[in-house]
C-alpha cells in the first residue's frame, strides 16, 4: 500500500492556504509553475540567513558552506535523473529555455552545418523551436517536424523517411498542451540507429514520473526547477560527459575559465565551463530541497496519484458537459499526464479563466507557448488545468462547478 498522501503534501505547501475571492485556492496551474513546499522555502532562507556567500571562490566557513550547498544540489539532481556520469554531467542554467539555447548555440554551432537536419515535433514548446530557427538563420540547417495525429499523438508512420540527414532529434517527453507522453525510449533507439543524437524537453515530465536518462538512452535532457516544486530562476541541462567535454562555452566571463592572459584564455572543465558569473546559489539550494522532497514522496507514487486524478477528471468532464467541453488531448491515461486543455464551446478561454478565478480556481488560458500546435488543431487558445502532487479530487469538483457556471453565463 502506497504511503503517498496528497493531503500531507498540501499541508506542506503554504500557498495552498491562500483565500481567493472568499474561497480556498484551487491551484490547477502546475504546468505553468508548481508550488514549493516549506522545505524548499526554508532551504533558500537558510542560505540567505546563514550561508550567504559566493561559491567556488573564498575559503571562509560560510563560503565553503555555500559551495557545499550548491554542489550538493548538483549531486541531488544527478541522482534524481540517474545521470550515469554523476554530478559532472549536470549544468545549472536559468531555465529550460536557456538550456535549449545552450544546446543550439554550443553543441549546435560546433556540430551542425548547412544541409544537416534537426528533427522536432509539432507539439513542441517554443523553447524547443525558436533556438533551432535561430541556428538555421546562422548556419543554414534544416528544421523538420514530426506531425501530430488527430488523436494527439506523434505520427511516427514515416519516421524513417523523416530521419534522412538528421543529426539531432529534439522532442518533448510530455506535451504541455496535450498531456501526451511521447515514446522517448523508442525515439532514442530510432535516432541512434540513424546516427543521430536525441535531446529531450523534460520540463513537463520530470516532476510527474520517474526519470532515468540512462535507461532512456538519451543524449541531452533539459528541465526547470519551478516545474518540480522548486524555485524560479534555475534550470538543468544534462548531457553525457564525453559530449559535454567537447562542447564550447556558451557564455564568457568569471567562473568559467581556467586561465586568462592578455593573449587569450582557457576554459574550465565540466559543468563549470557553462556557468559563467555568480550562479543562482539560493535557487540551487531550493532545487536540491525540491529533489529530496520529491524523492521522499516517490515519483512512482506521484505518477499513480496524478494518473488517477486525470482519469477521474476526463470521465467526469465527458459525463457532465458532453459536447460542450472538448478535451484537447488523449482520451485515456495510458500515454498522457495530468495536463488537461479544454475548448469550451462558445466561450473564449480567457473568459473561462476569469469565471474560474471567481471560484478561486487557478488555470491558464492561452496558446501555452505552442503556437504551431494550436494552429495544427485550428485553435486560438485553450484553457488548461494541470495537476501536481498536492492536487485532490475536490480540486476537480471546484473546476467542474466553475465550468458549469461559465457555460451558463455565456449560454
C-alpha positions as CSV (number, residue, x, y, z in Angstrom):
1,X,0.0,0.0,0.0
2,X,1.4,3.4,-1.0
3,X,2.4,5.8,1.8
4,X,1.9,8.7,-0.5
5,X,-0.6,11.2,0.9
6,X,-1.5,14.3,-1.2
7,X,-3.2,15.8,1.9
8,X,0.2,15.8,3.6
9,X,1.8,17.5,0.5
10,X,-0.9,20.1,0.7
11,X,-0.2,20.7,4.4
12,X,3.5,21.2,3.4
13,X,2.6,23.8,0.8
14,X,1.9,27.3,2.3
15,X,0.5,28.8,-0.9
16,X,-2.5,26.4,-0.8
17,X,-3.7,28.2,2.4
18,X,-4.5,31.3,0.4
19,X,-8.1,32.5,0.2
20,X,-9.1,33.8,-3.3
21,X,-12.4,35.6,-3.7
22,X,-13.5,34.2,-0.4
23,X,-12.6,30.6,-1.2
24,X,-9.7,28.4,-0.5
25,X,-7.4,28.4,-3.6
26,X,-7.8,25.6,-6.1
27,X,-4.5,25.5,-7.8
28,X,-4.6,23.8,-11.2
29,X,-1.7,25.6,-12.9
30,X,1.2,23.3,-12.1
31,X,2.0,23.0,-15.8
32,X,3.0,26.7,-15.7
33,X,4.7,26.7,-12.3
34,X,4.4,24.4,-9.3
35,X,4.0,25.4,-5.7
36,X,7.1,24.9,-3.4
37,X,6.8,23.1,-0.1
38,X,8.1,24.7,3.1
39,X,11.3,22.5,2.8
40,X,12.2,24.4,-0.4
41,X,11.4,27.9,1.1
42,X,13.3,27.1,4.3
43,X,16.4,25.8,2.3
44,X,16.6,29.1,0.4
45,X,16.1,31.1,3.6
46,X,18.8,29.2,5.4
47,X,21.2,30.1,2.6
48,X,20.3,33.8,2.9
49,X,20.2,33.9,6.7
50,X,23.3,31.7,7.4
51,X,25.4,31.0,4.4
52,X,25.1,34.0,2.1
53,X,28.4,34.0,0.3
54,X,29.7,33.4,-3.2
55,X,30.7,29.9,-4.3
56,X,33.9,28.4,-5.7
57,X,35.9,31.5,-4.6
58,X,36.5,32.2,-0.9
59,X,37.7,29.8,1.8
60,X,36.0,31.2,4.9
61,X,33.4,28.9,6.5
62,X,30.2,30.4,5.2
63,X,31.6,30.5,1.6
64,X,32.6,26.8,2.0
65,X,29.1,26.0,3.2
66,X,27.5,27.9,0.3
67,X,29.7,25.9,-2.2
68,X,28.8,22.7,-0.5
69,X,25.1,23.6,-0.8
70,X,25.4,24.5,-4.4
71,X,27.4,21.4,-5.4
72,X,25.2,19.2,-3.2
73,X,22.2,20.3,-5.3
74,X,24.1,19.2,-8.4
75,X,24.7,15.8,-6.8
76,X,21.0,15.5,-5.9
77,X,19.9,16.3,-9.4
78,X,22.3,13.8,-10.9
79,X,20.9,11.1,-8.6
80,X,17.3,12.1,-9.3
81,X,17.6,11.7,-13.1
82,X,20.2,8.8,-12.8
83,X,22.9,10.6,-14.7
84,X,25.4,7.9,-15.5
85,X,28.4,10.2,-15.0
86,X,27.1,11.8,-11.9
87,X,27.2,15.4,-11.0
88,X,29.9,16.2,-13.5
89,X,27.2,15.9,-16.2
90,X,24.8,18.4,-14.7
91,X,24.9,22.1,-15.7
92,X,22.8,24.7,-14.0
93,X,21.1,27.2,-16.3
94,X,18.4,29.8,-15.8
95,X,15.5,27.6,-17.1
96,X,14.6,25.0,-19.8
97,X,14.6,27.7,-22.4
98,X,18.2,28.7,-21.6
99,X,19.1,25.0,-21.7
100,X,17.9,24.7,-25.2
101,X,19.7,27.9,-26.2
102,X,22.9,26.4,-24.7
103,X,22.4,23.2,-26.7
104,X,21.7,25.1,-30.0
105,X,24.4,27.7,-29.6
106,X,27.2,25.5,-28.1
107,X,26.7,22.0,-29.4
108,X,24.6,23.0,-32.5
109,X,27.1,25.6,-33.9
110,X,30.0,23.2,-33.3
111,X,28.4,20.1,-34.8
112,X,25.8,21.2,-37.4
113,X,26.2,22.9,-40.7
114,X,24.3,23.6,-43.9
115,X,22.4,20.6,-45.1
116,X,22.1,19.0,-41.6
117,X,18.7,18.5,-40.2
118,X,17.2,18.9,-36.7
119,X,14.0,16.9,-36.3
120,X,11.4,18.4,-33.9
121,X,7.7,17.7,-33.4
122,X,4.6,19.8,-34.0
123,X,3.8,19.6,-30.3
124,X,7.0,21.4,-29.1
125,X,7.1,24.3,-26.7
126,X,8.6,27.5,-28.3
127,X,11.7,26.8,-26.1
128,X,12.5,23.8,-28.3
129,X,11.6,25.5,-31.6
130,X,12.9,29.1,-31.7
131,X,16.6,28.3,-30.8
132,X,16.7,25.9,-33.8
133,X,15.2,28.5,-36.1
134,X,17.8,31.0,-34.9
135,X,20.5,28.4,-35.6
136,X,19.0,27.9,-39.0
137,X,19.5,31.6,-39.7
138,X,23.1,31.4,-38.7
139,X,24.2,28.1,-40.3
140,X,21.6,27.1,-42.9
141,X,20.5,23.9,-41.2
142,X,17.0,22.5,-41.9
143,X,14.4,22.2,-39.2
144,X,11.9,19.4,-39.8
145,X,8.8,18.4,-37.8
146,X,7.2,15.1,-36.8
147,X,3.4,15.6,-37.4
148,X,0.8,15.1,-34.7
149,X,-2.2,12.8,-35.4
150,X,-5.8,13.7,-34.9
151,X,-5.8,11.7,-31.7
152,X,-3.0,13.9,-30.3
153,X,0.0,11.6,-30.6
154,X,3.2,11.7,-32.7
155,X,2.7,10.3,-36.2
156,X,5.7,8.0,-36.5
157,X,4.5,6.2,-39.5
158,X,7.1,7.9,-41.8
159,X,9.8,8.4,-39.2
160,X,12.5,6.6,-41.2
161,X,11.9,9.0,-44.1
162,X,11.9,12.0,-41.8
163,X,15.3,10.8,-40.4
164,X,17.2,11.4,-43.6
165,X,20.2,13.7,-42.9
166,X,19.0,14.2,-39.3
167,X,21.8,14.9,-36.8
168,X,19.6,15.7,-33.8
169,X,16.1,14.7,-32.8
170,X,14.7,17.1,-30.2
171,X,11.3,16.3,-28.6
172,X,9.3,16.9,-25.5
173,X,8.8,14.0,-23.1
174,X,5.3,15.3,-22.3
175,X,3.3,17.9,-24.2
176,X,2.5,21.0,-22.1
177,X,-0.8,21.4,-24.0
178,X,-2.0,17.9,-24.9
179,X,-0.6,16.0,-21.9
180,X,0.7,13.4,-24.4
181,X,3.6,11.3,-23.1
182,X,5.9,10.5,-26.0
183,X,7.7,7.3,-26.6
184,X,11.2,8.8,-25.8
185,X,13.0,5.4,-25.5
186,X,11.7,4.3,-28.9
187,X,12.6,7.7,-30.4
188,X,16.1,7.4,-28.9
189,X,16.6,4.0,-30.5
190,X,15.4,5.3,-33.8
191,X,17.7,8.4,-33.6
192,X,20.8,6.3,-32.7
193,X,20.0,3.7,-35.5
194,X,20.3,6.6,-38.0
195,X,23.5,8.0,-36.4
196,X,21.7,10.9,-34.7
197,X,21.6,12.2,-31.2
198,X,18.4,12.9,-29.2
199,X,17.5,15.8,-26.9
200,X,14.5,15.7,-24.6
201,X,12.5,18.5,-23.1
202,X,11.6,17.2,-19.6
203,X,10.0,20.4,-18.3
204,X,6.6,18.8,-18.0
205,X,7.6,15.2,-17.2
206,X,10.3,15.4,-14.6
207,X,8.0,16.3,-11.7
208,X,5.3,13.7,-12.6
209,X,7.1,10.4,-13.1
210,X,10.3,8.6,-12.7
211,X,13.1,10.0,-14.9
212,X,16.1,7.8,-15.8
213,X,18.2,9.3,-18.5
214,X,20.4,6.2,-18.6
215,X,17.5,3.8,-19.2
216,X,16.0,6.1,-21.8
217,X,19.4,6.1,-23.6
218,X,19.1,9.8,-24.5
219,X,21.9,12.3,-25.1
220,X,20.5,15.6,-23.8
221,X,17.9,16.4,-21.2
222,X,16.6,19.8,-20.1
223,X,14.1,20.9,-17.3
224,X,13.3,23.7,-14.9
225,X,13.2,23.7,-11.1
226,X,10.0,25.7,-10.8
227,X,8.0,23.0,-12.6
228,X,9.1,20.5,-9.9
229,X,8.3,22.2,-6.6
230,X,11.4,24.3,-6.8
231,X,12.2,28.0,-7.2
232,X,12.2,30.1,-10.4
233,X,15.5,31.2,-11.9
234,X,17.3,27.8,-12.2
235,X,17.1,25.0,-14.7
236,X,19.1,22.0,-15.7
237,X,21.0,20.9,-18.8
238,X,22.3,17.4,-18.8
239,X,24.4,15.5,-21.3
240,X,26.8,12.7,-21.2
241,X,30.3,13.7,-20.0
242,X,32.0,12.9,-23.3
243,X,29.6,15.2,-25.2
244,X,29.9,18.0,-22.5
245,X,33.7,17.9,-22.6
246,X,33.7,18.6,-26.3
247,X,31.2,21.5,-26.2
248,X,32.5,25.0,-26.4
249,X,31.4,27.5,-23.8
250,X,28.1,29.3,-24.1
251,X,28.8,32.5,-22.1
252,X,32.2,34.0,-21.2
253,X,33.4,35.7,-18.0
254,X,34.3,34.9,-14.5
255,X,33.9,31.4,-13.1
256,X,34.0,29.5,-16.4
257,X,37.8,29.9,-17.0
258,X,40.9,28.0,-16.1
259,X,43.1,30.9,-17.0
260,X,43.0,34.4,-18.7
261,X,46.0,36.1,-20.3
262,X,46.5,39.2,-22.3
263,X,46.7,37.0,-25.4
264,X,43.7,34.7,-24.7
265,X,42.0,32.4,-22.2
266,X,41.4,28.7,-21.4
267,X,38.2,27.2,-20.2
268,X,37.5,25.3,-17.0
269,X,36.3,21.7,-17.4
270,X,33.0,20.1,-16.7
271,X,29.8,22.0,-15.9
272,X,31.7,25.0,-14.6
273,X,32.6,25.9,-18.2
274,X,28.9,26.7,-18.8
275,X,28.2,28.6,-15.6
276,X,29.8,32.0,-16.1
277,X,29.4,34.6,-13.4
278,X,27.8,34.2,-10.0
279,X,25.3,31.4,-10.3
280,X,21.8,31.1,-8.7
281,X,23.0,29.8,-5.4
282,X,19.9,30.2,-3.3
283,X,17.9,28.7,-6.2
284,X,20.2,25.7,-6.2
285,X,19.6,25.3,-2.5
286,X,15.9,25.3,-3.3
287,X,16.2,22.9,-6.2
288,X,18.2,20.5,-4.0
289,X,15.5,20.6,-1.4
290,X,12.8,20.1,-4.0
291,X,14.5,17.0,-5.4
292,X,14.9,15.5,-1.9
293,X,11.2,16.2,-1.2
294,X,10.1,14.6,-4.4
295,X,12.3,11.6,-3.8
296,X,10.6,11.3,-0.3
297,X,7.2,11.2,-2.0
298,X,8.4,8.6,-4.5
299,X,8.0,9.5,-8.1
300,X,6.1,6.3,-9.0
301,X,3.6,7.3,-6.3
302,X,3.3,10.8,-7.7
303,X,2.6,9.3,-11.2
304,X,0.0,6.9,-9.9
305,X,-1.8,9.7,-7.9
306,X,-1.9,12.1,-10.9
307,X,-2.9,9.4,-13.3
308,X,-5.9,8.6,-11.1
309,X,-6.9,12.3,-10.8
310,X,-6.6,12.8,-14.6
311,X,-8.7,9.7,-15.4
312,X,-11.4,10.8,-12.9
313,X,-11.4,14.3,-14.4
314,X,-11.6,13.1,-18.0
315,X,-14.5,10.8,-17.2
316,X,-16.4,13.5,-15.3
317,X,-15.9,16.2,-17.9
318,X,-17.3,13.9,-20.5
319,X,-20.3,13.0,-18.5
320,X,-21.0,16.5,-17.2
321,X,-20.6,18.5,-20.4
322,X,-20.9,16.0,-23.3
323,X,-20.0,18.1,-26.4
324,X,-19.9,21.5,-24.7
325,X,-16.4,21.0,-23.4
326,X,-13.8,19.3,-25.6
327,X,-10.6,17.9,-24.2
328,X,-7.6,18.7,-26.5
329,X,-5.5,15.7,-25.7
330,X,-5.7,11.9,-25.5
331,X,-8.9,10.5,-24.1
332,X,-7.2,7.9,-21.8
333,X,-4.5,8.0,-19.3
334,X,-2.3,5.3,-20.8
335,X,0.1,7.7,-22.5
336,X,-0.9,11.0,-21.0
337,X,-0.1,13.1,-17.9
338,X,-2.0,15.5,-15.7
339,X,-2.4,18.3,-18.2
340,X,-6.0,18.9,-19.4
341,X,-6.5,21.5,-22.1
342,X,-10.1,22.4,-22.7
343,X,-12.0,24.1,-25.5
344,X,-15.4,25.3,-24.2
345,X,-17.9,25.8,-26.9
346,X,-19.0,29.4,-27.3
347,X,-16.7,30.7,-24.5
348,X,-13.3,32.2,-25.0
349,X,-10.6,30.6,-22.8
350,X,-9.8,33.9,-21.2
351,X,-13.4,34.3,-20.2
352,X,-13.5,30.8,-18.8
353,X,-10.4,31.5,-16.7
354,X,-11.8,34.7,-15.3
355,X,-15.0,33.0,-14.3
356,X,-13.0,30.2,-12.7
357,X,-11.0,32.8,-10.8
358,X,-14.2,33.8,-9.0
359,X,-14.3,30.3,-7.6
360,X,-10.6,30.5,-6.6
361,X,-9.6,28.2,-9.4
362,X,-6.2,28.9,-11.0
363,X,-5.9,27.8,-14.6
364,X,-4.0,29.1,-17.6
365,X,-5.7,30.4,-20.8
366,X,-3.7,31.0,-23.9
367,X,-1.6,29.3,-26.6
368,X,0.8,27.9,-23.9
369,X,3.9,28.9,-25.9
370,X,3.0,26.3,-28.5
371,X,1.5,28.2,-31.4
372,X,2.3,25.7,-34.1
373,X,0.4,23.1,-32.2
374,X,-2.5,25.5,-31.7
375,X,-2.6,26.1,-35.5
376,X,-2.5,22.3,-36.1
377,X,-5.8,22.0,-34.4
378,X,-7.3,25.4,-35.6
379,X,-7.4,26.7,-32.0
380,X,-6.5,30.3,-31.0
381,X,-6.1,29.1,-27.4
382,X,-7.3,26.7,-24.8
383,X,-7.9,26.8,-21.0
384,X,-5.5,24.4,-19.3
385,X,-5.9,22.7,-15.9
386,X,-2.8,20.9,-14.7
387,X,-2.3,18.7,-11.6
388,X,0.5,18.4,-9.1
389,X,1.3,16.0,-6.2
390,X,-0.8,18.3,-3.9
391,X,-3.9,18.1,-6.1
392,X,-7.1,16.4,-4.9
393,X,-10.4,15.2,-6.3
394,X,-12.0,18.2,-4.7
395,X,-10.0,20.4,-7.0
396,X,-11.7,18.8,-9.9
397,X,-15.0,19.3,-8.1
398,X,-14.5,23.0,-8.0
399,X,-13.2,23.1,-11.6
400,X,-16.4,21.4,-12.8
401,X,-18.6,23.7,-10.7
402,X,-16.8,26.8,-12.2
403,X,-17.0,25.4,-15.8
404,X,-20.7,24.8,-15.3
405,X,-21.2,28.4,-14.2
406,X,-19.1,29.8,-17.1
407,X,-21.2,27.9,-19.6
408,X,-24.4,29.1,-18.0
409,X,-23.1,32.7,-18.1
410,X,-22.3,32.6,-21.8
411,X,-25.1,30.4,-23.0
